[in-house]
Amino acid sequence: MAAKNAVVRSLPSVETLGSCSVICSDKTGTLTTNQMSVRKVVFINEAGNDLEEFQVEGTTFAPHGKVTSNGKEIPHLAGKSATVFQITEVAALCNDAQLAFDSKTGYYSNVGEPTEGALRVLTEKIGTNDEAHNQTRAGVAASDALHLMSSWYEKRSPRLATYEFSRDRKSMSVLVGDKKSQRLLVKGAPESIIDRCTHTLVGSNGKRVPLSKNLSQLLLKEVEDYGNKGLRVIALASLDDVSSNPLLKSAKSTADYSKLEQKLTLLGLVGMEDPPRPEVAASIAKCKEAGIRVIVITGDNRNTAETICRQIGVFGERENLEGKSFTGREFDQLSESEQLKAAQTASLFSRVEPTHKSKLVDLLQSNGDVVAMTGDGVNDAPALKKADIGVAMGSGTDVAKLASDMVLADDNFATIEVAIEEGRSIYNNTQQFIRYLISSNIGEVVSIFLTAAAGMPEALIPVQLLWVNLVTDGLPATALSFNPPDHDIMRRRPRKRDEPLIGGWLFFRYMVIGIYVGLATVAGYAWWFMYNSEGPQISFWQLSHFHRCSTQFPEIGCQMFSDDMAKSASTVSLSILVVIEMLNAMNALSSSESLLTLPLWENMMLVYAITLSMALHFALLYTPILQSLFSILPLNWNEWKAVLVISAPVILIDEGLKFMERQLFIQKTKVIEPRAKTE
């Protein structure tokens, strides 16, 4: 599983993965690429009745690309618009991300929050209002131009303090300037920022006007429209001349930060794109086929989250989302019973806090679900610990990883689906391993019991049984752990949490196969004495009363039950037991899938194991020193034909049992086509 980027920290969780019925997944970075890029920059036009919008080229962290308006490129936009200059200033300074460049691969990456990385890239694309500095980019190596524009803003307005992001106020801010003049630059969720703004800039000249209700509605409608397009929207604002505010020195809590970030001036909005991972839609479709619910949990805007969920197939393109999508605030307002119903029916929770994750785990587990929960932050640790399978991101905090059962090295949702398939396969292989050994051992016990009950000589001596158990059976049993998953393993409903490893039906199968193995072993012994053309061809009554031979039928030669004739018959029984157990190992490739659809060569380790086991058996039969040690004799072709004829029906019997299992015990789901990617 580690080779597939799923690092398991708790071994029992592998078994739990096989019964997982609900996956609660973060959106950003797990369902999406986490390659944030600003695609839109918007502010209110000078007339105050519409918005001015600029398009930004590029979908990676590469710090270069065109900025256009109505299809026309506008180089160094910050030098042409005072409003854009102030927007860019916030993007550059309200930012802790750093860009990196790999000269070997030519790949640009981000160190820090992807949202801030996207704003850092935007700064480099828009430039400054210093044309001379803008021109310095020409001829500069890519590795040296990562923060060329950002550093200009940082030197112009040094950062004095940082007021970290908090989920309750949904914003973060920085104090910039010097001892004489200080400004507060703020970025955060549009609903939260706009609610705290009293003014806004209009037009390219940066004119400051009161933020009326109509202007607020105009902006919020744009936020909704961007959300419907799958864009994540960030609002940028500022507060001038805050030097005299006493909270600057005393602010220590998020409540204090919120009081400080009041009476702001809205500068504009930026729309960011974080496209879904291309493989996620197919993985979600597979999860639905497997009877696993996928619940998306995100701090993003509801419209943005719903659009992404439609794109990846969590929701249908035109599906009515009433009762299926809740914000954290809406969820808190529900009663306990309504929250339980929401947990049972909803597939999206947006604008949520880490406490909501923990609450959802409680509700889902109370409903009997086996829950996998993803998380990457310190605050996610309680929910990860509480979930049946806590899944941390490889890029997440150490606290989240320590609280988890599994770590996704690639932060990819598709890896969870692969891990669940692997978990189901491991559980099935464990069942097949046990089934093979128990049914084989039942067969040996039945053969001993039948010969004793029928009054026949011992078909197998102890040393022969030890050889079969320790050498012949061991290799195929080990190889069964390499069985491939059944083709329909991800179309079966999750098994119940309390389902026993060996249920009634499985035990019945053990007995049926075991009884046949025992009967076949005894039948081979009886055949040699009764029907083999080279044997004595005695009756069953004589065979079952061999201990009375000297008194009731001495004419047949009673020494046959202890000389080479007995050895030959015992060799036939031993060979039947070995061959039938090799065929039984082939049957154990799958509990329900036919050998016609899942052939032997799907597990080459089993092919090698059977080949080696048979080679050891041939060595036993045709090596003189081993013949005397195990009291056996080599078989001729006629005897080998009998061995194969008596052994082969175990394949047909198990195929019949597999057919019954497919018809009566396996509930399959419908095939679901993954949603095609939409623009």
C-alpha positions in Angstrom: 0.0 0.0 0.0 2.9 2.3 0.6 3.9 1.9 -3.0 0.5 3.3 -3.9 1.1 6.4 -1.7 -1.1 5.1 1.2 1.2 4.8 4.3 -0.6 2.7 6.9 0.4 3.7 10.5 -2.1 1.3 12.2 -2.2 -2.3 10.9 -5.8 -3.0 12.1 -7.0 -0.1 10.0 -6.2 -2.2 6.8 -9.1 -4.5 7.8 -11.3 -1.5 8.7 -10.7 0.0 5.3 -12.5 -3.0 3.8 -15.7 -2.1 5.7 -15.6 1.6 5.1 -19.0 3.0 4.2 -18.5 6.8 4.4 -15.6 8.9 3.3 -15.5 12.5 4.6 -13.1 14.3 2.5 -11.6 17.8 2.4 -12.0 19.6 -0.9 -8.9 21.7 -1.4 -5.8 19.7 -2.2 -7.6 16.3 -1.9 -10.3 16.5 -4.5 -8.6 19.4 -6.3 -5.0 19.9 -7.5 -4.1 22.5 -4.9 -2.6 24.5 -7.8 -4.4 27.7 -6.9 -4.2 30.5 -9.6 -6.0 33.9 -9.8 -8.1 34.0 -12.9 -10.2 37.1 -12.2 -9.5 40.5 -10.7 -12.6 42.7 -10.2 -13.6 46.1 -8.6 -16.5 48.5 -8.9 -16.5 50.8 -12.0 -16.4 54.5 -11.7 -20.1 54.9 -12.3 -20.9 52.5 -9.4 -23.4 50.5 -11.5 -21.2 47.6 -12.7 -17.9 45.9 -12.2 -14.6 46.2 -14.0 -13.1 42.7 -14.6 -9.6 41.6 -15.7 -8.6 38.1 -16.8 -5.3 36.6 -15.6 -3.6 33.9 -17.7 -2.0 30.8 -16.3 -3.1 27.9 -14.0 0.2 27.1 -12.2 2.6 28.8 -9.9 4.7 30.2 -12.7 5.1 33.9 -12.0 4.5 35.1 -15.5 1.4 35.4 -17.7 -0.8 38.0 -19.5 -3.4 40.2 -17.8 -6.2 41.1 -20.2 -9.4 43.1 -20.4 -12.0 42.3 -23.1 -9.3 40.3 -24.9 -6.7 43.1 -24.9 -3.4 42.5 -23.0 -2.6 45.2 -20.4 1.1 44.9 -19.3 2.1 46.2 -15.9 -1.5 46.8 -14.9 -0.6 48.2 -11.5 1.0 51.2 -13.2 -2.2 52.0 -15.1 -4.8 51.6 -12.3 -4.5 53.0 -8.8 -7.2 50.6 -7.6 -5.3 47.6 -9.0 -2.1 48.9 -7.5 -3.7 48.8 -4.0 -5.2 45.4 -4.7 -1.8 44.1 -5.6 -0.2 45.7 -2.6 -2.5 43.7 -0.3 -1.8 40.5 -2.4 1.9 41.1 -1.9 2.1 42.1 1.7 -0.8 40.1 3.3 1.1 37.0 2.3 3.6 34.5 3.8 4.0 32.2 0.8 7.2 31.8 -1.2 7.6 30.5 -4.8 10.3 28.0 -5.7 11.8 27.0 -9.1 13.4 23.6 -10.0 16.0 24.4 -12.7 16.2 20.6 -13.6 12.5 20.2 -14.3 11.5 23.8 -15.0 8.7 23.3 -12.4 7.4 26.2 -10.2 6.1 25.3 -6.8 4.7 27.0 -3.8 5.9 26.9 -0.2 3.1 27.9 2.1 -0.7 28.3 1.7 -1.8 27.7 -2.0 -4.1 30.8 -1.7 -1.3 33.0 -0.8 0.9 31.4 -3.4 -1.7 32.4 -6.0 -1.7 35.9 -4.8 2.1 36.0 -4.9 2.0 34.9 -8.5 -0.7 37.6 -9.3 1.7 40.2 -7.9 4.5 39.2 -10.2 2.1 39.2 -13.2 0.6 42.7 -12.5 3.8 44.4 -11.5 4.2 47.8 -9.8 3.6 51.4 -10.6 7.3 51.9 -11.0 7.9 51.4 -14.7 11.7 51.4 -14.2 11.4 48.5 -11.8 9.0 46.7 -14.0 11.6 46.7 -16.8 14.2 45.0 -14.6 12.5 41.6 -15.2 13.9 41.5 -18.7 16.9 39.3 -18.9 16.6 38.1 -15.3 16.8 34.3 -14.8 13.6 32.6 -13.8 15.0 31.5 -10.4 15.9 35.2 -9.6 12.6 36.7 -10.7 10.3 34.7 -8.4 9.7 37.6 -6.0 11.0 40.6 -8.1 7.7 42.6 -7.8 6.8 41.4 -4.3 10.1 42.5 -2.9 9.4 46.0 -4.3 6.2 46.2 -2.3 7.8 44.8 0.8 10.6 47.4 0.7 8.1 50.2 0.1 5.8 49.2 3.0 7.6 47.1 5.6 5.5 44.7 7.6 5.2 45.6 11.3 2.8 43.0 12.6 0.7 40.1 11.5 -2.8 39.2 12.8 -3.2 35.6 11.9 -6.2 34.0 10.1 -8.9 32.6 12.3 -12.0 30.7 11.2 -14.4 32.7 13.2 -13.6 36.0 11.5 -12.5 34.3 8.2 -9.7 36.8 7.6 -6.1 37.7 8.3 -4.4 41.1 8.2 -1.0 42.8 8.4 0.1 46.1 9.7 2.5 47.9 7.3 4.2 51.3 7.2 6.5 53.1 9.6 6.3 54.8 13.0 4.5 57.9 11.6 2.0 56.3 9.2 0.6 52.8 9.5 -2.0 50.9 7.4 -3.9 47.7 8.0 -4.2 45.4 4.9 -6.8 42.7 5.1 -7.8 39.7 3.0 -10.5 37.1 3.7 -13.9 35.6 2.8 -16.0 38.1 0.8 -19.1 37.8 3.0 -17.1 38.6 6.2 -14.9 41.4 4.7 -17.8 43.2 2.9 -19.8 43.1 6.1 -17.0 45.0 7.9 -16.4 47.6 5.1 -17.9 51.1 5.2 -16.3 52.3 2.0 -15.0 51.0 -1.3 -12.9 52.1 -4.2 -14.5 52.8 -7.6 -12.9 53.2 -11.0 -9.3 52.9 -11.9 -8.3 56.1 -10.2 -9.0 54.7 -6.7 -11.8 57.0 -5.8 -13.1 56.2 -2.3 -16.9 56.3 -1.8 -19.3 54.9 0.9 -20.2 51.3 0.4 -24.0 51.4 -0.1 -26.3 48.4 0.1 -26.7 48.4 -3.7 -22.9 48.2 -4.1 -22.7 45.4 -1.5 -25.4 43.4 -3.4 -23.6 44.0 -6.7 -20.4 42.6 -5.2 -22.1 39.6 -3.5 -23.9 38.7 -6.7 -20.5 38.6 -8.4 -19.2 36.4 -5.6 -22.1 34.1 -6.2 -21.5 34.1 -10.0 -17.9 33.3 -9.5 -18.8 30.5 -7.1 -21.1 29.0 -9.6 -18.2 28.8 -12.0 -16.1 27.0 -9.4 -13.9 30.0 -8.5 -12.8 30.6 -4.9 -13.2 34.3 -4.1 -11.1 36.4 -1.8 -11.9 40.0 -0.8 -9.1 42.5 -0.3 -9.5 45.6 1.9 -7.5 48.2 3.8 -7.7 50.6 6.7 -5.6 53.8 6.5 -4.0 55.7 9.3 -4.5 53.3 12.2 -1.5 54.5 14.2 -3.6 55.9 17.0 -5.7 52.7 17.5 -4.9 51.3 21.0 -5.7 47.7 19.8 -2.5 47.6 17.7 -0.5 46.9 20.8 -3.0 45.1 23.0 -4.7 42.8 20.4 -4.0 39.2 21.4 -7.2 37.3 20.6 -9.2 36.8 17.4 -11.9 38.9 19.0 -9.5 41.7 19.3 -8.3 41.2 15.7 -12.0 41.4 14.6 -12.5 44.7 16.4 -9.3 46.1 14.8 -10.5 45.0 11.3 -13.6 47.3 11.3 -14.6 50.3 9.1 -12.5 48.9 6.2 -12.3 50.1 2.6 -13.0 47.4 0.1 -10.5 47.4 -2.7 -11.7 44.5 -4.9 -12.1 40.8 -5.3 -10.0 38.1 -6.9 -11.4 34.8 -8.2 -9.1 31.8 -7.9 -9.3 28.5 -9.7 -8.3 25.2 -8.1 -9.3 22.6 -10.7 -10.5 19.1 -9.7 -7.9 16.4 -10.0 -8.5 14.6 -13.3 -8.7 11.1 -11.6 -11.1 12.1 -8.8 -14.4 11.8 -10.8 -13.6 8.2 -11.7 -12.6 7.4 -8.1 -15.9 8.9 -6.8 -17.9 6.9 -9.3 -16.0 3.7 -8.1 -16.8 4.6 -4.5 -20.5 5.0 -5.3 -20.4 1.6 -7.1 -18.8 0.1 -4.0 -21.7 1.4 -1.8 -19.5 4.1 -0.2 -20.9 7.6 0.4 -18.6 10.5 -0.3 -19.1 13.6 1.9 -17.2 16.7 1.0 -16.2 19.0 3.9 -14.7 22.4 3.1 -14.3 25.9 4.4 -15.0 27.3 1.0 -18.0 29.3 -0.2 -21.1 27.1 -0.7 -21.5 28.0 -4.4 -17.9 27.2 -5.2 -18.1 23.9 -3.4 -21.3 22.9 -5.0 -19.9 23.6 -8.5 -16.8 21.6 -7.8 -19.0 18.7 -6.4 -21.1 18.7 -9.6 -17.9 18.6 -11.7 -16.5 15.6 -9.9 -19.8 13.6 -9.7 -20.7 14.0 -6.0 -23.8 15.7 -7.3 -25.6 15.3 -10.6 -25.4 18.2 -13.0 -29.0 19.3 -12.4 -29.6 17.6 -9.1 -31.7 19.4 -6.6 -29.4 20.0 -3.6 -32.1 20.7 -1.0 -31.2 18.7 2.1 -27.9 17.6 0.5 -25.8 20.7 1.0 -25.4 22.6 4.3 -23.2 25.4 5.5 -21.7 25.1 9.0 -24.0 27.8 10.3 -27.1 26.1 8.9 -26.0 22.8 10.4 -25.6 24.4 13.8 -29.1 25.7 13.7 -30.6 22.2 13.2 -32.0 20.2 16.1 -30.2 17.0 17.1 -32.6 14.8 15.1 -32.3 17.1 12.1 -28.5 17.0 12.3 -28.6 13.2 12.3 -30.8 13.2 9.2 -28.5 15.7 7.5 -25.5 13.5 8.2 -27.4 10.6 6.6 -28.5 12.4 3.5 -26.1 15.4 2.8 -23.0 15.1 0.6 -21.6 18.6 1.1 -20.8 20.7 4.2 -19.3 24.1 3.4 -18.0 27.0 5.5 -17.3 24.5 8.3 -15.1 24.5 11.4 -13.0 21.6 12.6 -15.6 21.0 15.4 -18.2 20.2 12.7 -15.9 17.3 11.5 -15.9 15.8 14.9 -19.7 16.2 15.2 -20.2 14.5 11.9 -18.1 11.5 12.9 -20.2 11.1 16.0 -23.5 11.3 14.0 -22.3 8.9 11.3 -21.0 6.3 13.7 -24.2 6.4 15.7 -25.9 5.5 12.4 -23.7 2.4 12.2 -21.4 3.7 9.5 -17.7 3.0 9.3 -16.2 6.5 8.7 -12.9 7.6 7.0 -12.1 11.2 7.7 -9.4 13.3 6.1 -7.6 16.2 7.6 -4.3 18.1 7.6 -4.4 20.7 10.4 -3.8 20.7 14.1 -7.5 21.3 14.7 -8.5 18.3 12.6 -6.7 15.9 15.1 -9.8 15.2 17.3 -11.9 14.2 14.3 -9.1 12.0 12.8 -8.6 10.3 16.2 -12.4 9.7 16.6 -13.0 8.4 13.0 -12.7 4.6 12.3 -10.0 5.5 9.8 -8.2 8.8 10.2 -6.5 9.9 7.0 -3.9 12.6 7.2 -2.3 14.4 4.2 1.4 14.0 3.5 1.7 17.8 3.4 -0.3 18.1 6.7 0.9 18.9 10.2 2.7 16.4 12.3 -0.1 16.5 14.8 -2.6 15.4 12.2 -0.3 12.6 11.0 0.2 11.3 14.6 -3.6 11.2 15.1 -4.2 9.4 11.9 -4.3 5.7 10.9 -3.1 6.3 7.4 -1.2 9.1 5.6 -1.7 10.0 1.9 1.8 10.7 0.6 0.3 12.4 -2.5 -2.7 14.1 -0.8 -4.9 12.6 -3.4 -8.5 11.3 -2.9 -8.0 8.6 -5.5 -5.4 7.1 -3.2 -8.2 6.5 -0.5 -10.3 4.6 -3.1 -7.2 2.5 -4.0 -6.5 1.9 -0.3 -10.1 0.7 0.3 -9.9 -1.6 -2.7 -6.6 -3.0 -1.2 -8.2 -3.3 2.2 -11.1 -5.3 0.8 -8.7 -7.5 -1.2 -6.5 -8.2 1.9 -9.5 -9.2 3.9 -10.7 -11.5 1.1 -7.3 -13.0 0.8 -7.2 -13.7 4.5 -10.5 -15.5 4.2 -9.2 -17.5 1.3 -6.0 -18.4 3.1 -8.0 -19.7 6.1 -10.6 -21.5 3.8 -7.8 -23.3 2.0 -6.0 -24.6 5.1 -9.2 -25.4 7.1 -10.9 -27.3 4.3 -7.7 -29.2 3.6 -7.3 -30.1 7.2 -11.0 -31.1 7.5 -10.4 -33.4 4.5 -7.5 -35.1 6.3 -9.5 -35.5 9.5 -12.5 -37.0 7.5 -10.2 -39.5 5.7 -8.8 -40.7 9.0 -12.4 -40.9 10.5 -13.8 -42.7 7.4 -11.1 -45.4 7.3 -11.6 -46.0 11.0 -15.4 -46.0 10.8 -15.4 -48.4 7.8 -12.9 -50.7 9.3 -10.4 -50.2 6.5 -6.6 -50.1 6.9 -5.0 -46.7 7.4 -4.9 -44.9 4.0 -2.3 -42.4 5.2 0.4 -42.9 7.8 1.4 -40.0 10.2 4.6 -39.1 8.4 2.7 -38.7 5.1 0.2 -36.4 6.8 3.0 -34.3 8.3 4.7 -34.0 4.9 1.4 -32.7 3.4 0.7 -30.3 6.2 4.2 -28.8 6.6 5.6 -28.9 3.0 3.0 -29.4 0.3 0.2 -27.2 1.8 2.5 -24.4 3.1 3.7 -23.0 -0.3 0.2 -22.5 -1.9 -1.2 -21.1 1.4 1.5 -18.5 1.5 1.0 -17.7 -2.2 -2.7 -17.0 -1.7 -1.8 -13.8 0.1 -0.8 -12.5 -3.3 -4.3 -13.0 -4.9 -5.4 -10.2 -7.1 -8.7 -8.4 -6.1 -11.9 -9.8 -7.6 -13.0 -7.9 -10.7 -16.2 -6.9 -9.0 -14.7 -6.1 -5.6 -15.5 -2.4 -5.8 -19.1 -3.2 -6.9 -20.0 -4.9 -3.6 -21.5 -3.2 -0.7 -19.2 -2.7 2.4 -19.3 -5.5 4.8 -20.9 -4.8 8.2 -18.7 -3.7 11.1 -19.6 -6.8 13.2 -19.5 -9.3 10.4 -17.5 -12.4 11.5 -14.4 -13.5 9.5 -15.9 -17.0 9.2 -19.7 -16.9 8.8 -22.3 -19.7 8.5 -22.0 -19.9 4.7 -18.3 -19.9 4.7 -18.2 -22.7 7.3 -20.7 -24.7 5.2 -18.3 -24.4 2.2 -15.4 -25.5 4.4 -17.4 -28.7 5.3 -18.5 -29.5 1.8 -15.0 -29.2 0.3 -13.4 -30.9 3.4 -15.8 -33.8 3.2 -15.1 -34.3 -0.5 -11.3 -34.2 0.1 -11.7 -36.9 2.8 -14.0 -39.1 0.6 -11.7 -38.8 -2.4 -8.6 -39.8 -0.3 -10.4 -42.9 1.0 -11.9 -43.6 -2.4 -8.5 -43.7 -4.0 -7.3 -46.2 -1.4 -10.3 -48.4 -2.0 -10.1 -48.1 -5.8 -6.5 -49.5 -5.8 -7.7 -52.6 -3.9 -11.0 -53.1 -5.6 -10.8 -51.9 -9.2 -7.2 -51.4 -10.2 -6.3 -53.9 -12.9 -2.9 -54.4 -11.3 -4.4 -54.8 -7.7 -6.0 -57.7 -6.0 -9.5 -56.6 -6.9 -11.1 -57.7 -3.6 -14.5 -56.7 -2.5 -15.3 -53.8 -0.2 -16.5 -56.2 2.5 -13.1 -57.9 2.4 -11.3 -54.6 2.5 -13.4 -53.3 5.5 -12.9 -56.6 7.4 -9.1 -56.9 6.7 -8.5 -57.5 10.4 -10.4 -60.8 10.0 -8.6 -61.9 6.9 -6.7 -64.8 8.4 -9.8 -66.4 9.8 -12.5 -65.6 7.2 -10.8 -65.3 3.8 -7.1 -66.3 4.0 -7.2 -67.3 0.4 -6.7 -63.7 -0.8 -3.3 -63.4 0.9 -3.6 -61.3 4.0 0.0 -60.0 3.7 -1.3 -57.6 1.0 -2.5 -55.2 3.7 1.0 -54.7 5.0 3.3 -55.3 2.0 4.0 -53.3 -1.2 0.3 -53.5 -2.2 -0.6 -51.5 0.8 2.2 -49.0 0.0 0.9 -48.6 -3.6 -2.7 -48.0 -2.4 -1.4 -45.5 0.2 0.6 -43.7 -2.5 -2.5 -43.3 -4.5 -4.3 -41.8 -1.5 -1.4 -39.5 -0.8 -1.2 -38.3 -4.4 -5.0 -37.7 -4.5 -4.6 -35.6 -1.3 -1.8 -33.6 -2.8 -3.4 -33.0 -6.2 -6.8 -32.2 -4.7 -5.2 -29.6 -2.4 -3.4 -28.0 -5.4 -6.8 -27.8 -7.2 -8.3 -26.5 -3.9 -5.6 -23.8 -3.9 -6.7 -22.8 -7.4 -10.3 -22.6 -6.2 -9.1 -20.2 -3.4 -8.1 -17.6 -6.0 -11.5 -16.1 -5.3 -14.4 -16.8 -3.0 -17.0 -16.1 -5.7 -15.3 -15.5 -9.0 -15.0 -18.4 -11.4 -11.7 -19.7 -12.7 -13.0 -18.9 -16.1 -13.0 -15.2 -15.3 -10.2 -15.1 -12.8 -7.7 -17.7 -14.1 -4.8 -19.2 -12.3 -2.1 -17.1 -14.0 -3.6 -13.9 -12.4 -1.5 -15.0 -9.4 1.9 -16.1 -10.7 3.1 -16.7 -7.1 0.4 -19.4 -6.8 1.5 -20.9 -10.1 5.1 -21.1 -8.8 3.9 -22.5 -5.5 1.8 -25.2 -7.0 4.6 -26.1 -9.4 7.2 -26.4 -6.6 4.8 -28.4 -4.4 4.2 -30.9 -7.2 7.9 -31.0 -7.9 8.5 -31.9 -4.3 5.8 -34.6 -4.5 7.4 -36.1 -7.6 10.7 -36.1 -5.9 9.1 -38.0 -3.0 7.6 -40.6 -5.4 10.6 -41.2 -7.6 13.5 -40.9 -5.2 14.3 -44.3 -3.7 15.6 -43.1 -0.3 12.5 -41.0 0.2 10.2 -43.9 -0.9 11.4 -46.0 1.9 11.3 -43.1 4.4 7.6 -42.4 3.6 6.5 -46.0 2.8 5.4 -45.2 -0.7 6.1 -46.6 -4.3 6.2 -44.8 -7.7 2.8 -44.6 -9.5 2.3 -45.8 -13.1 0.2 -44.0 -15.7 -2.9 -45.9 -15.0 -2.7 -45.0 -11.3 -2.1 -41.3 -12.2 -5.2 -41.3 -14.3 -7.2 -42.5 -11.4 -5.7 -39.8 -9.2 -6.7 -37.1 -11.6 -10.2 -38.4 -12.2 -10.9 -38.6 -8.5 -9.4 -35.2 -7.7 -10.9 -33.1 -10.5 -14.5 -32.9 -9.3 -13.4 -30.6 -6.5 -13.1 -27.9 -9.1 -16.7 -28.5 -10.3 -18.0 -28.6 -6.7 -16.4 -25.3 -5.8 -17.5 -23.7 -9.0 -21.1 -24.6 -8.0 -20.6 -23.2 -4.5 -19.2 -20.0 -6.1 -22.2 -19.7 -8.3 -24.5 -20.0 -5.3 -22.5 -17.3 -3.5 -22.8 -14.9 -6.4 -26.6 -15.5 -6.7 -27.5 -15.5 -3.0 -24.9 -13.6 -0.9 -23.3 -10.9 -3.0 -25.1 -7.6 -3.4 -23.8 -5.7 -6.3 -24.4 -2.0 -7.1 -25.0 -0.4 -10.4 -22.1 0.7 -12.7 -21.7 4.5 -12.5 -20.0 6.3 -15.3 -17.6 9.0 -14.1 -18.7 12.6 -15.0 -17.0 14.1 -17.9 -14.9 17.1 -17.1 -16.7 20.4 -17.8 -15.2 23.7 -18.6 
